[in-house]
Amino acid sequence: MDASETIDRMIAGLADWRGKIFAVIRKTILAADSEIIEEWKWMGSPVWSRDGMIAVANAHKGKVKVTFAHGAKFADPDKLFNAGLGGNMRREIDFFEGDKVDERALKNLVRAAIEYNQTHLKKNAPTAKREKAARRAAEKAPKKAVGKTTKKAAKKTTKRRPV
């Protein structure tokens, strides 16, 4: 069974309001960009990613929580984030019974997460940037003497013995 089927089964298993809101959240996230990948990770969590993780969602007893992996790093103009505001990395949206999903605002947040992933994550840096960073790291690294000939060793090996 693939991740999408597993998530379908999980949502179907949530017979109350959480299943309905979870389905809307999922549909909205996937509608934000056609290249979003849906995965099932960490022993039971739907995860959406594109060029890095976007968000993970979980149904809890009294809420559905959507956690944006790098939510603290990009703007939330519609003020959807309502939990996890103290950290410097993640941000969360807690949906409670009776809440409505602002689909337009959630799509915008997902698109902002994708843009952040594409422009700020090291694995997505253009090749030239990666090469430049590798050169800088190599210059800063301590020089190793292994395999190199020192001046003293060079003199010893170049001395000629009288015949």
ChimeraX commands (.cxc) that place a marker at each C-alpha (Angstrom):
marker #1 position 0.00,0.00,0.00 radius 0.5
marker #1 position 1.43,3.40,-0.95 radius 0.5
marker #1 position 1.41,6.57,1.20 radius 0.5
marker #1 position -1.71,8.05,-0.40 radius 0.5
marker #1 position -3.71,4.90,0.26 radius 0.5
marker #1 position -2.46,4.80,3.86 radius 0.5
marker #1 position -3.51,8.42,4.37 radius 0.5
marker #1 position -6.91,7.67,2.80 radius 0.5
marker #1 position -7.39,4.86,5.34 radius 0.5
marker #1 position -6.26,7.06,8.23 radius 0.5
marker #1 position -8.76,9.79,7.28 radius 0.5
marker #1 position -11.54,7.23,6.83 radius 0.5
marker #1 position -10.75,5.97,10.33 radius 0.5
marker #1 position -11.41,9.42,11.77 radius 0.5
marker #1 position -15.22,9.22,11.83 radius 0.5
marker #1 position -15.73,12.57,13.58 radius 0.5
marker #1 position -15.06,16.20,12.59 radius 0.5
marker #1 position -11.29,15.54,12.53 radius 0.5
marker #1 position -11.59,13.30,9.45 radius 0.5
marker #1 position -13.51,15.98,7.55 radius 0.5
marker #1 position -11.10,18.78,8.40 radius 0.5
marker #1 position -8.09,16.52,7.74 radius 0.5
marker #1 position -9.45,15.74,4.27 radius 0.5
marker #1 position -9.87,19.46,3.50 radius 0.5
marker #1 position -6.33,20.22,4.73 radius 0.5
marker #1 position -4.88,17.43,2.61 radius 0.5
marker #1 position -6.81,18.46,-0.51 radius 0.5
marker #1 position -5.75,22.09,-0.06 radius 0.5
marker #1 position -2.07,21.27,0.43 radius 0.5
marker #1 position -1.99,19.02,-2.64 radius 0.5
marker #1 position -3.83,21.64,-4.71 radius 0.5
marker #1 position -1.21,24.29,-3.92 radius 0.5
marker #1 position 1.37,22.73,-6.26 radius 0.5
marker #1 position 1.24,19.78,-8.63 radius 0.5
marker #1 position 4.75,18.58,-7.68 radius 0.5
marker #1 position 4.06,18.07,-3.97 radius 0.5
marker #1 position 4.97,14.59,-2.78 radius 0.5
marker #1 position 2.80,12.90,-0.18 radius 0.5
marker #1 position 4.55,10.50,2.19 radius 0.5
marker #1 position 3.81,8.45,5.29 radius 0.5
marker #1 position 6.53,8.81,7.93 radius 0.5
marker #1 position 7.34,8.47,11.59 radius 0.5
marker #1 position 5.03,5.58,12.31 radius 0.5
marker #1 position 1.83,7.29,11.29 radius 0.5
marker #1 position 2.16,10.85,10.04 radius 0.5
marker #1 position 1.23,12.23,6.63 radius 0.5
marker #1 position 4.05,14.41,5.33 radius 0.5
marker #1 position 4.01,16.69,2.30 radius 0.5
marker #1 position 7.21,17.81,0.63 radius 0.5
marker #1 position 8.63,19.51,-2.39 radius 0.5
marker #1 position 12.35,20.26,-2.48 radius 0.5
marker #1 position 12.29,19.57,1.25 radius 0.5
marker #1 position 9.60,19.04,3.85 radius 0.5
marker #1 position 6.63,21.40,3.77 radius 0.5
marker #1 position 4.39,20.11,6.54 radius 0.5
marker #1 position 3.35,17.15,8.64 radius 0.5
marker #1 position -0.18,16.68,10.02 radius 0.5
marker #1 position -1.56,14.69,12.91 radius 0.5
marker #1 position -5.00,14.14,14.38 radius 0.5
marker #1 position -4.99,14.51,18.15 radius 0.5
marker #1 position -7.83,13.95,20.61 radius 0.5
marker #1 position -9.25,17.47,20.39 radius 0.5
marker #1 position -7.52,18.96,17.35 radius 0.5
marker #1 position -5.83,18.45,14.02 radius 0.5
marker #1 position -2.29,19.86,14.01 radius 0.5
marker #1 position -0.42,20.90,10.89 radius 0.5
marker #1 position 3.27,21.62,11.52 radius 0.5
marker #1 position 5.28,23.54,8.92 radius 0.5
marker #1 position 8.91,22.41,9.07 radius 0.5
marker #1 position 10.40,25.86,8.39 radius 0.5
marker #1 position 7.36,27.96,9.29 radius 0.5
marker #1 position 9.34,30.44,11.38 radius 0.5
marker #1 position 11.45,31.32,8.35 radius 0.5
marker #1 position 8.73,32.74,6.08 radius 0.5
marker #1 position 5.85,35.21,6.33 radius 0.5
marker #1 position 2.34,34.29,7.41 radius 0.5
marker #1 position 0.36,37.32,6.21 radius 0.5
marker #1 position -3.02,35.71,6.93 radius 0.5
marker #1 position -1.97,34.80,10.49 radius 0.5
marker #1 position -2.79,31.10,10.21 radius 0.5
marker #1 position -0.05,30.00,12.60 radius 0.5
marker #1 position -1.58,29.76,16.06 radius 0.5
marker #1 position 0.75,27.37,17.90 radius 0.5
marker #1 position 4.45,26.71,18.24 radius 0.5
marker #1 position 5.16,30.42,17.92 radius 0.5
marker #1 position 8.09,30.47,20.34 radius 0.5
marker #1 position 10.64,28.46,18.37 radius 0.5
marker #1 position 12.94,29.61,15.59 radius 0.5
marker #1 position 12.16,26.81,13.13 radius 0.5
marker #1 position 8.69,25.26,13.11 radius 0.5
marker #1 position 5.24,26.83,13.21 radius 0.5
marker #1 position 1.93,25.07,13.71 radius 0.5
marker #1 position -1.74,25.48,12.94 radius 0.5
marker #1 position -4.15,23.84,15.35 radius 0.5
marker #1 position -7.64,23.22,13.97 radius 0.5
marker #1 position -10.40,22.63,16.51 radius 0.5
marker #1 position -13.95,21.40,16.15 radius 0.5
marker #1 position -16.02,24.02,14.32 radius 0.5
marker #1 position -12.99,25.70,12.68 radius 0.5
marker #1 position -13.06,26.38,8.96 radius 0.5
marker #1 position -9.98,25.91,6.79 radius 0.5
marker #1 position -9.08,29.11,4.93 radius 0.5
marker #1 position -8.07,27.25,1.77 radius 0.5
marker #1 position -6.70,30.31,-0.05 radius 0.5
marker #1 position -4.50,31.29,2.91 radius 0.5
marker #1 position -3.32,27.70,3.47 radius 0.5
marker #1 position -2.35,27.36,-0.22 radius 0.5
marker #1 position -0.38,30.60,0.04 radius 0.5
marker #1 position 1.41,29.30,3.12 radius 0.5
marker #1 position 2.27,26.03,1.34 radius 0.5
marker #1 position 3.62,27.99,-1.64 radius 0.5
marker #1 position 5.72,30.14,0.71 radius 0.5
marker #1 position 7.14,26.94,2.26 radius 0.5
marker #1 position 8.03,25.60,-1.20 radius 0.5
marker #1 position 9.71,28.88,-2.12 radius 0.5
marker #1 position 11.67,28.78,1.14 radius 0.5
marker #1 position 12.78,25.20,0.46 radius 0.5
marker #1 position 13.91,26.06,-3.06 radius 0.5
marker #1 position 15.87,29.15,-2.09 radius 0.5
marker #1 position 17.25,28.37,1.35 radius 0.5
marker #1 position 17.87,24.67,1.78 radius 0.5
marker #1 position 21.46,23.62,1.00 radius 0.5
marker #1 position 20.42,20.58,-1.01 radius 0.5
marker #1 position 18.57,22.87,-3.44 radius 0.5
marker #1 position 21.35,25.41,-3.89 radius 0.5
marker #1 position 22.47,25.85,-7.49 radius 0.5
marker #1 position 25.55,23.81,-8.39 radius 0.5
marker #1 position 27.80,26.88,-8.64 radius 0.5
marker #1 position 26.85,27.90,-5.10 radius 0.5
marker #1 position 27.53,24.40,-3.78 radius 0.5
marker #1 position 30.91,24.30,-5.52 radius 0.5
marker #1 position 31.85,27.73,-4.17 radius 0.5
marker #1 position 30.84,26.68,-0.65 radius 0.5
marker #1 position 32.89,23.47,-1.00 radius 0.5
marker #1 position 35.95,25.47,-2.11 radius 0.5
marker #1 position 35.56,27.84,0.84 radius 0.5
marker #1 position 35.29,24.90,3.23 radius 0.5
marker #1 position 38.39,23.29,1.72 radius 0.5
marker #1 position 40.36,26.53,2.11 radius 0.5
marker #1 position 39.37,26.80,5.77 radius 0.5
marker #1 position 40.14,23.15,6.53 radius 0.5
marker #1 position 43.52,22.42,8.12 radius 0.5
marker #1 position 46.13,21.23,5.66 radius 0.5
marker #1 position 47.11,17.59,5.98 radius 0.5
marker #1 position 50.74,16.53,5.67 radius 0.5
marker #1 position 49.82,12.99,4.64 radius 0.5
marker #1 position 51.07,12.26,1.14 radius 0.5
marker #1 position 53.00,15.54,0.91 radius 0.5
marker #1 position 56.75,15.79,0.98 radius 0.5
marker #1 position 58.20,18.15,3.55 radius 0.5
marker #1 position 61.34,20.21,2.79 radius 0.5
marker #1 position 63.42,18.12,5.16 radius 0.5
marker #1 position 62.22,14.87,3.61 radius 0.5
marker #1 position 62.81,16.28,0.13 radius 0.5
marker #1 position 66.46,17.12,0.98 radius 0.5
marker #1 position 67.07,13.62,2.29 radius 0.5
marker #1 position 65.75,11.97,-0.81 radius 0.5
marker #1 position 67.60,14.26,-3.24 radius 0.5
marker #1 position 71.08,13.88,-1.69 radius 0.5
marker #1 position 73.41,11.92,-3.89 radius 0.5
marker #1 position 75.78,9.44,-2.50 radius 0.5
marker #1 position 79.28,9.41,-3.80 radius 0.5
marker #1 position 80.03,6.61,-6.18 radius 0.5
marker link #1:1,2 radius 0.2
marker link #1:2,3 radius 0.2
marker link #1:3,4 radius 0.2
marker link #1:4,5 radius 0.2
marker link #1:5,6 radius 0.2
marker link #1:6,7 radius 0.2
marker link #1:7,8 radius 0.2
marker link #1:8,9 radius 0.2
marker link #1:9,10 radius 0.2
marker link #1:10,11 radius 0.2
marker link #1:11,12 radius 0.2
marker link #1:12,13 radius 0.2
marker link #1:13,14 radius 0.2
marker link #1:14,15 radius 0.2
marker link #1:15,16 radius 0.2
marker link #1:16,17 radius 0.2
marker link #1:17,18 radius 0.2
marker link #1:18,19 radius 0.2
marker link #1:19,20 radius 0.2
marker link #1:20,21 radius 0.2
marker link #1:21,22 radius 0.2
marker link #1:22,23 radius 0.2
marker link #1:23,24 radius 0.2
marker link #1:24,25 radius 0.2
marker link #1:25,26 radius 0.2
marker link #1:26,27 radius 0.2
marker link #1:27,28 radius 0.2
marker link #1:28,29 radius 0.2
marker link #1:29,30 radius 0.2
marker link #1:30,31 radius 0.2
marker link #1:31,32 radius 0.2
marker link #1:32,33 radius 0.2
marker link #1:33,34 radius 0.2
marker link #1:34,35 radius 0.2
marker link #1:35,36 radius 0.2
marker link #1:36,37 radius 0.2
marker link #1:37,38 radius 0.2
marker link #1:38,39 radius 0.2
marker link #1:39,40 radius 0.2
marker link #1:40,41 radius 0.2
marker link #1:41,42 radius 0.2
marker link #1:42,43 radius 0.2
marker link #1:43,44 radius 0.2
marker link #1:44,45 radius 0.2
marker link #1:45,46 radius 0.2
marker link #1:46,47 radius 0.2
marker link #1:47,48 radius 0.2
marker link #1:48,49 radius 0.2
marker link #1:49,50 radius 0.2
marker link #1:50,51 radius 0.2
marker link #1:51,52 radius 0.2
marker link #1:52,53 radius 0.2
marker link #1:53,54 radius 0.2
marker link #1:54,55 radius 0.2
marker link #1:55,56 radius 0.2
marker link #1:56,57 radius 0.2
marker link #1:57,58 radius 0.2
marker link #1:58,59 radius 0.2
marker link #1:59,60 radius 0.2
marker link #1:60,61 radius 0.2
marker link #1:61,62 radius 0.2
marker link #1:62,63 radius 0.2
marker link #1:63,64 radius 0.2
marker link #1:64,65 radius 0.2
marker link #1:65,66 radius 0.2
marker link #1:66,67 radius 0.2
marker link #1:67,68 radius 0.2
marker link #1:68,69 radius 0.2
marker link #1:69,70 radius 0.2
marker link #1:70,71 radius 0.2
marker link #1:71,72 radius 0.2
marker link #1:72,73 radius 0.2
marker link #1:73,74 radius 0.2
marker link #1:74,75 radius 0.2
marker link #1:75,76 radius 0.2
marker link #1:76,77 radius 0.2
marker link #1:77,78 radius 0.2
marker link #1:78,79 radius 0.2
marker link #1:79,80 radius 0.2
marker link #1:80,81 radius 0.2
marker link #1:81,82 radius 0.2
marker link #1:82,83 radius 0.2
marker link #1:83,84 radius 0.2
marker link #1:84,85 radius 0.2
marker link #1:85,86 radius 0.2
marker link #1:86,87 radius 0.2
marker link #1:87,88 radius 0.2
marker link #1:88,89 radius 0.2
marker link #1:89,90 radius 0.2
marker link #1:90,91 radius 0.2
marker link #1:91,92 radius 0.2
marker link #1:92,93 radius 0.2
marker link #1:93,94 radius 0.2
marker link #1:94,95 radius 0.2
marker link #1:95,96 radius 0.2
marker link #1:96,97 radius 0.2
marker link #1:97,98 radius 0.2
marker link #1:98,99 radius 0.2
marker link #1:99,100 radius 0.2
marker link #1:100,101 radius 0.2
marker link #1:101,102 radius 0.2
marker link #1:102,103 radius 0.2
marker link #1:103,104 radius 0.2
marker link #1:104,105 radius 0.2
marker link #1:105,106 radius 0.2
marker link #1:106,107 radius 0.2
marker link #1:107,108 radius 0.2
marker link #1:108,109 radius 0.2
marker link #1:109,110 radius 0.2
marker link #1:110,111 radius 0.2
marker link #1:111,112 radius 0.2
marker link #1:112,113 radius 0.2
marker link #1:113,114 radius 0.2
marker link #1:114,115 radius 0.2
marker link #1:115,116 radius 0.2
marker link #1:116,117 radius 0.2
marker link #1:117,118 radius 0.2
marker link #1:118,119 radius 0.2
marker link #1:119,120 radius 0.2
marker link #1:120,121 radius 0.2
marker link #1:121,122 radius 0.2
marker link #1:122,123 radius 0.2
marker link #1:123,124 radius 0.2
marker link #1:124,125 radius 0.2
marker link #1:125,126 radius 0.2
marker link #1:126,127 radius 0.2
marker link #1:127,128 radius 0.2
marker link #1:128,129 radius 0.2
marker link #1:129,130 radius 0.2
marker link #1:130,131 radius 0.2
marker link #1:131,132 radius 0.2
marker link #1:132,133 radius 0.2
marker link #1:133,134 radius 0.2
marker link #1:134,135 radius 0.2
marker link #1:135,136 radius 0.2
marker link #1:136,137 radius 0.2
marker link #1:137,138 radius 0.2
marker link #1:138,139 radius 0.2
marker link #1:139,140 radius 0.2
marker link #1:140,141 radius 0.2
marker link #1:141,142 radius 0.2
marker link #1:142,143 radius 0.2
marker link #1:143,144 radius 0.2
marker link #1:144,145 radius 0.2
marker link #1:145,146 radius 0.2
marker link #1:146,147 radius 0.2
marker link #1:147,148 radius 0.2
marker link #1:148,149 radius 0.2
marker link #1:149,150 radius 0.2
marker link #1:150,151 radius 0.2
marker link #1:151,152 radius 0.2
marker link #1:152,153 radius 0.2
marker link #1:153,154 radius 0.2
marker link #1:154,155 radius 0.2
marker link #1:155,156 radius 0.2
marker link #1:156,157 radius 0.2
marker link #1:157,158 radius 0.2
marker link #1:158,159 radius 0.2
marker link #1:159,160 radius 0.2
marker link #1:160,161 radius 0.2
marker link #1:161,162 radius 0.2
marker link #1:162,163 radius 0.2
view
